[in-house]
Amino acid sequence: MKRRLLVQLWWVGVLLLATAQLPRLSLLRVAVPALPPSTPLDLVRPDLARRWSFLNAARSHLPRGAVVVCQAESPAREMELFMLARGLLTGHRVVPRSYFGVPTPDAAKLATTVAAYPCPQPVPDGLTLTWRGEGGCILTRGGDR
């Protein structure tokens, strides 16, 4: 009888300790999502993850073998977009509009397509809006696609 009572008390103690830990477990679930991230940057740099998603979606809207230049709101963002595009836009030639803040006008002139994030409003002269995605757009020179 004593042994049975001791085992029951032990189980009550285990349940009390486990119940006390439940709030911590729910916080852990919020901090670490159950679903895998959609990009390699989701949990590290959400701003870059959005650019990654834009470029990933833009791939199917780029003309085959296009020479692509990246355009962004600042030289630092443009460099990040360029580096992401170099990795994601395989099958296309990605050239920088600027490289670590230094303008590269000769390279940019080669581009037939502009991957712009964010999309410029209004669309600059000489460019045609080809595709608008989440946060950015694809523009082509001379309206060719």
C-alpha positions in Angstrom: 0.0 0.0 0.0 2.8 2.4 0.9 4.6 1.6 -2.3 1.5 2.3 -4.4 0.9 5.6 -2.6 4.6 6.5 -3.2 4.2 5.8 -7.0 1.0 7.9 -7.2 2.7 10.8 -5.4 5.7 10.5 -7.8 3.4 10.7 -10.8 1.5 13.7 -9.4 4.9 15.4 -9.0 5.9 14.6 -12.5 2.7 16.0 -13.9 3.0 19.2 -11.8 6.6 19.7 -13.1 5.6 19.0 -16.7 2.6 21.4 -16.4 4.8 24.1 -15.1 7.0 23.9 -18.2 4.1 24.2 -20.7 4.3 28.0 -21.1 8.0 27.7 -22.1 7.2 25.1 -24.7 4.6 27.3 -26.3 7.1 30.2 -26.5 9.5 27.9 -28.2 6.9 27.0 -30.8 6.4 30.7 -31.6 10.1 31.4 -31.9 10.8 28.4 -34.1 8.2 28.0 -36.8 7.0 24.5 -37.6 7.2 25.1 -41.4 10.5 25.3 -43.1 11.4 28.7 -44.4 10.6 29.5 -48.0 14.1 31.0 -48.7 17.5 30.5 -47.1 17.3 34.1 -45.7 13.9 34.1 -44.0 15.1 33.6 -40.5 18.3 35.7 -40.9 17.5 38.7 -43.1 13.8 39.1 -43.9 14.5 42.1 -46.1 16.8 40.0 -48.3 14.4 37.1 -48.2 11.8 39.4 -49.9 14.3 40.3 -52.7 15.2 36.6 -53.1 11.5 35.7 -53.5 11.1 38.5 -56.1 14.1 37.3 -58.1 13.0 33.7 -57.9 9.5 34.6 -59.2 11.0 36.9 -61.9 13.1 34.1 -63.4 10.2 32.8 -65.5 9.4 36.3 -66.8 12.9 37.1 -68.1 13.7 36.6 -71.8 15.9 33.6 -72.4 19.6 34.6 -72.2 18.8 38.2 -71.3 21.5 40.6 -70.0 20.0 41.8 -66.7 20.9 44.8 -64.6 19.6 45.2 -61.1 18.2 48.5 -59.8 17.4 49.3 -56.2 16.8 52.3 -53.9 20.4 52.6 -52.8 23.8 51.5 -53.8 24.0 49.0 -50.9 20.6 47.5 -51.7 21.6 47.4 -55.4 24.7 45.4 -54.5 22.7 43.0 -52.5 20.2 42.5 -55.3 23.0 42.1 -57.8 24.7 39.4 -55.7 21.4 37.5 -55.2 20.7 37.8 -58.9 24.1 36.3 -59.8 23.1 33.2 -57.9 19.5 32.9 -58.8 19.3 34.0 -62.4 21.3 31.2 -64.0 21.1 31.2 -67.7 21.2 35.0 -67.8 24.0 37.4 -67.8 23.7 39.7 -64.7 25.7 42.9 -64.9 26.1 45.5 -62.1 24.7 49.0 -62.5 27.1 49.9 -59.7 29.6 47.7 -57.9 30.1 48.4 -54.2 28.8 52.0 -54.8 31.0 52.7 -57.8 28.9 53.3 -60.9 29.6 50.9 -63.9 27.8 52.7 -66.7 29.5 50.6 -69.5 28.3 47.3 -68.0 24.8 48.7 -67.4 24.5 49.8 -71.0 24.8 46.1 -72.1 21.6 45.2 -70.3 18.4 44.6 -72.2 16.4 43.9 -69.1 16.2 45.6 -65.7 15.2 43.8 -62.5 14.0 46.7 -60.3 13.2 46.4 -56.6 11.2 48.4 -55.8 9.5 49.1 -59.1 10.1 52.7 -60.2 7.0 54.9 -60.4 6.6 56.1 -63.2 8.5 53.7 -65.5 11.5 55.6 -66.9 11.6 56.6 -70.5 13.0 53.9 -72.9 11.8 51.1 -70.6 8.7 49.0 -70.8 7.0 47.3 -67.9 7.1 43.5 -68.7 6.1 42.0 -65.4 5.2 43.3 -61.9 5.8 41.0 -58.9 5.7 41.3 -55.2 7.7 44.5 -54.5 9.5 44.8 -57.8 9.2 44.5 -61.6 11.0 43.5 -64.8 11.5 46.3 -67.3 12.8 45.8 -70.9 14.6 48.3 -73.0 12.8 49.3 -76.2 9.7 47.2 -75.3 11.3 44.0 -76.7 10.5 40.8 -74.8 
